[in-house]
Amino acid sequence: PSATPEDQEADQALRDARTRFVAGFTHRLSAMDAQLDSIERGADGELNALREAAHKLAGLGGVLGFPTVSDQASLVEQSLLEPVQDLAAVRAVTRRRA
């Protein structure tokens, strides 16, 4: 069956969202890396902000078809929920650009 105009519009919207996600991905990781810098300097409130950023990245990655991004962001989020956070492991993920 041929695609309806609505299907074509939805497909284009998904392609556009994926393109925007990819274009902003490095910026998102850099922002998370900066939040880690603040946490390491003892800034209050950044841990929750970083956890929220990881949660959003996990969700967006999954919805838009980037399962590896989703999995890695979920690991970061879970790590940040632990009583003792492994910030070095989180840093390894946020510095990964490929």
Secondary structure, 3 states (H helix, E strand, C coil): CCCCHHHHHHHHHHHHHHHHHHHHHHHHHHHHHHHHHHHHCCCCCHHHHHHHHHHHHHHHHHHCCCHHHHHHHHHHHHHHHCCCCCHHHHHHHHCCCC
